[in-house]
């Protein structure tokens, strides 16, 4: 199974292709300071193969390589980063601080 991560700027998303077929994507919105990662989808026929994590890692590695920052609005991406804290440096510092502060509210 050959996978490839492609940045589809026209659709504002990063895509994962498996053997040349679209298998999933991460939608984003461009902000002045970062990319807001808003939604991750793995197409039903490709579920259960770990492609969501492969996609998340590929997207985050690509953004890191371009010295970019993110706002992880997508719950899947946020959970992935929580499990892989080596990606926390990609989070816009202001957003990261807001999330940490709100985690203590109401607990």
Buried (B, 14 or more C-beta within 10 A) or exposed (E): EEBEBBBEEEEBBBBBBBEEEEBBBBBBEEEEBBBBBBBBBBBEEBEEBEBBBBBBBBBBEBBBEEEEBBBBBBEBBBBBBEEEEEBEEBBBEEBBEEEEEEEEEEE
